[in-house]
Amino acid sequence: MSSSSSSSQDEKIAQLAKVENGAGPEFNSQQQHDQQVREDMEVEDSEEVSMLPSPAVAQTPRQKPKLTATVIIPIWIVLSSSVIIYNNYLYNTLHFRYPVFVVTWHLTFAAIGTRILHRTTRLLDGVKDVSMSKDMFLKSILPIGFLFSGSLIMSNTAYLYLSVSYIQMLKAFNAVAVLLVSWTFRISEPNRKLALIVLMISSGVAVASGGELKFNMFGFIVQAAAVGFEAARLVMIEILLHGLKMDPLVSLHYYAPVCAIINLIALPFSEGFAPFFELARIGPFILFTNAAVAFLLNVAAVFLVGAASGLVLTLTGVFKDILLITGSTLIFGSTVTPTQVFGYSVALGGLVMFKLTGNKK
């Protein structure tokens, strides 16, 4: 390792020590990476359906509008749940079963929306802090955008085959996938505590899957692929962008146009022109409000990340998932068995442990 790399690593460790209330310099780069992964995954569940890149805390000196945690947390929970329920309603109740088109439309809406906000508000002031070059775009943004597109398309396609409640249970495996990819690329090293967490989450998800009454193997494989794409995306952000931190809206500002174009190229080969023939039946109101709710979730995420601590974000996500699973049984009539409740409880315990290992606040 070069001297410049060592110096940079020492600076990062020193900054981490300040954040951890004076913790000593024994925190190494692996723990720093694990903490970054946890921050990136706080609102990851929503992003899979809502075009929301997993957030990282933006460090900008400019002041932005702020909302208290007691105000923004309920708003985020409502919007996050609404996006998932709305998409499921669009796919399975209105029978507009074209996830690639829906994802492309959401991303197009987001690309336009972020540019309007950039010109009219201070919510995207962080764009000025990102030095975007052609080399950075081709070697970092483009490949990460490809993984992002794969994650969004696969996660939305899963709703055609699996229930909302079961998909939320499967998403608990995201943390395990990120750890496994990190270990594969040797940017993090396994230890006994993380191995126990992996075992808990994996066992819990397996038990929950065994209790699913309407298990669909193809849907399971599609959701597993979505988890793989998302885990690879998070790790590639760490590797290719070298720790560059962007909040959800700034990330969306750069990734949305790239992903929209990638999806638009894939659309004729995956769904053809059939979605366009169905637009008159769905109507502009459904299309606009569906994309608008997803975009508002991105805006809410900026305030959420700035208002709440990492542990509060984790607990908020857990509470939202429980509400969403409960709500889906009431709205869509999906069945949750006692076996699934037990398995998911074990997986949630592992997720909370995963967060607590890097958050001593």
N, C-alpha and C positions, 0 to 999 in steps of 0.2 A: 504494500500500500504506500502510495507517495506521501510526502510530508504535507502537501496541501490538503490531501484527503483526510489525513489524521487531524490537522488543524480544524477543518470544517466539522469533523465528527466531535472534537472536543468542545467546540462552540455549541453544537446542538445539545450535547450532554449537559453543559452548564445551564443552558436555557431550560431544559427539562427539570433540572434540579431546583431552579427558582420556582417553577410552577408547582412542584411537589412539596412546597412549604419547607424548603431548606434541606431536602433530602441530599445525601452525600453523593459524590461522584461515582459511586459504584454502579449506578444505572448505566447499562451499556447500550449499544446500538440496537440489539435485539429487542430490549424492552421499549426503546423509543419507537421502533417499528410497530410492535404490538399495540402500543397506545394509539399510534396514528391509524392503524387498521380499525380499532374500536371506534374512533371518532368518525372515520369514513363510513362505518356501517350503521350509525345511529338511526338514520331515517331511510335505510336501504330498502325496506319492504315496500314503502310507498313508491319509491323511484321505479321499481320494476313495472309498475302499471301506469305510472303517471309521468314518465319521462324525467324523473327526478334523479340527477346524479347524486350519489351518496355524498353528504356534505363534509367539507373540511373547514375549520374555522378560518375565515379570512382575517388577516392581520393588516388592516389599513388604518391610517391615522385619521381619516375623514370620519366625521360623525354622520350617522344615518339615523332615520327615524327608529325609535325603539318602542317595544311593547313589553309590559311585564309578563313574567312566566304564567301568572294566573289568568291572563287574558289570552295569550297566544297558544298555550297548550290545548285548551278546549277547541279553539279554532282549527289548529292543526289536526287534532283527532277527528273532528267532523269532516274536514276536507279530505284527509287521507282515506278514511272509510268510505266517503262518498265516491271518490274516484274508482275504487275497487268495485263497489256495489253498482255504480253507474255503468262501468265497462261490462260487468257480468250481465246486467240488464240488457245492454245493447247486443251482446253476443247471443244470449240464451233465451231472452224473452222476446226481443224484437227480431231475433234470428238474423241479425246482420253479422254473419260469421266470417269476418274478413279482418283478422288482427293485424296483418301487414299494412293494410290500408289505414286502419285506425291509428296505428303507431306513426305512420308517415304523416297523417293529418295532424296529430298532436305535435309532432316535431316541427312541422311547418308553422303551425300556430305559435309555438314557443320561439322559433327563430324570429318571427315578425314581432312577437310581443316583447322579447328582450331588447330588441333594437329600439322599439318605441319607448320603453322604460329608460334605456340608456340616454335617450335624447331629452326626456321630459322629467326624469327624477334623478336622485342620487343613489338609488339602489344598486346600480352597476358601476359605481365609481371604481370598484376593484379592477375593472377592465384596464384602467390606465396603469395598473401595477404589473401587468403581464406583458412582457416583451415578446410578442409573437413574430417569429421569423419564418421564412419559407422552410428552412431546414427543420425547425421545431414542429411546424404543421405536418410535414410529410413523415417525419420519423416518430412523432409522438401523438399528435391529435388525431391523425388519420387512422393508425392502427387501434388506438383506444376507442375511437368512434365506431370502428368495425365491431369490436367486442361489445360496445354499448348497444348497437343495433341488434346484435344477436341475442343479448340478454332481454331486451324489450320485446322482440318478436316472439321468442320462445316463452317468456313468462305470460304474455297475453294469449298465446295459442293454448296454453295449459288450461285456461278457463273454458275452452270448448269441450274438455274431456273430464275435468275434475271439479269438485265442489269448492266454493270459496273457503269454507272452513278447513278442508284438507290441505289446500294449497298454503294457507297460512301456517299450518303445522309443518309442512315440508320446508318452508322458508327458514325455520329454525336451524336447518343444516347449513345455511349460508356461512356462519362463523367457522364451522369445521372446514368447509371448502376453501375459505380464505387462508386458514392456517396450513392446510395441506399444500396449496399452491405456493405459499411463502416458504415452506420447508423445501419444496421441490427446487425452487430457484435459489435456495440458500441465502435468503435475505432475513431469515429468522430460523432459530434452532429450537427443536422440541425440548421439552422438559417434562418432569413427572406431573406437575400441576396441569399443564396444558393437555397432556395425554389423558388425564382423568376427565377433563372437560370434554375432550373429543369423544371419549367413551360414553359419557353421560348423554350428550346431545344425540350422538348416533343411535344409542340404545333407545332413547325416548322417541326419536323419529321412527325407528323401526317398529316399535310397539304400536305407535299411532297408526302406522301404515297397515299393520296387521289387523287393526280394528276397523279399518275403512270398509264400509259395506258396499260401496260402489267403486271399488278400485279398478282403474283403467291403466294397463301397462304402458300403452302409448303415451297417455297423458303424463304418467309418472316419469317416463324417459324424457319427454319434452321439458318438464319442470326441472329435472336433474340437469339437463343441458343449459337451461336458463341460469341455474345456480353456478354451473361451471363457467359460463361466459362472464357472469358478474364477478365471481372470485378472481378470474384472470384479469378483468378490467381494473379492479381495485389494486391488484399487485402491480400491473403494468403502469398505473399512475405513479406508484411509488418508485418504480425503476426508471421509467422513461422521463418523467417530469421532475425527478430528483427532489421530491418533497415540496414542489411548488403548490401553494395552497390557494384554492379558489372556492368561494362560497357557491351554493347551488345555482344561483342565477348567473353568475359569471361563467361557471362551467357550462351551463345550458347555452349561454351566448355563443360559445365556441363549438360545442358538440352538436347542437340541434341542427344547424345547416348541413353539417357533414353527414350525420345519421339520416337526415331526411333524403338527401341525394342517394345515399347507399340503398335505402329502402325503396326509393322510387325506381332505381335500376332493377331491384329484385322483384318489384310488384308484378310486372307482366309475366314473369316466369313462375310466380307462386300463386297468385290469385287472378291474373289476367285482367280483363276489363269488367268482370262481373260486378265488383263493388260499385262502379260508376252507374251501372244500370239500376242499382238498388237505392241510389241517393234520393230519388224523387219520393220513394216510399218512406224513407227515414225522415226526410225533411231537414231544412237548414237549422231549425231551432235545436233539434237533438244534437246535430253535429257541432254547432257552435258552443252550446252549453257544456257538452261533454269535454271538449278541448279546453274551454275556459276554466272549468273546475280543476282540471289537471294543472293548468298554468298557475292558478291561484295557490295551489298546493306548493308550487316552487317558491312563490313569493312568501308564503307563510313560513316555509322552512328557513329562509334567511333570518327572519325575526326569532324563530324558535332556537336556532343554533346560537344566536347572540344573547338570548335571555335565560337559557337554562344550562346547568352543568352537565357533564357527560353522564353522570349517574342518573340524573333526572330524565335525560333524554332516553336512556335505556329503559327505565321504569315506565316512561310514557309510552314507548313503543310496545312494551309488553302489555300494558293496560289496553292500548288500542287494539292489539291483536285479539285479546280476550273478548272485548266488546264486539269486534268484527265477526269472530266465530259465533258468538251468541246471536248477533243480529242476522247473520246469514241463515241460521236455522229457523228464525222467525219469518224472514222475508222470502227466502227461496225454498224453505222446507227441507233443507239438508239435515241429515241425521248425524249426530255426534255420539259415539258409543262410550260407555265407561272405560273401556280399554284405551280409547283415544285420549280421554281426559287424563288418565294416569300417565300414558306415554308422553303427552305434550307437557304435563307438569314437570316430568323429569328433564325434558329438553329445555324448558324455561329455566329450571334451576341451574343447568349447565351454562346457559346464556348469561344469567346474572353473575355467576362465578367468573365467567370470562371477563366481564366488565370490571368486577371488583378486583381482579388480579392486577389491573393497571390503573385503578382509580381509588386513591386513598382519601378522597375528600370527605 
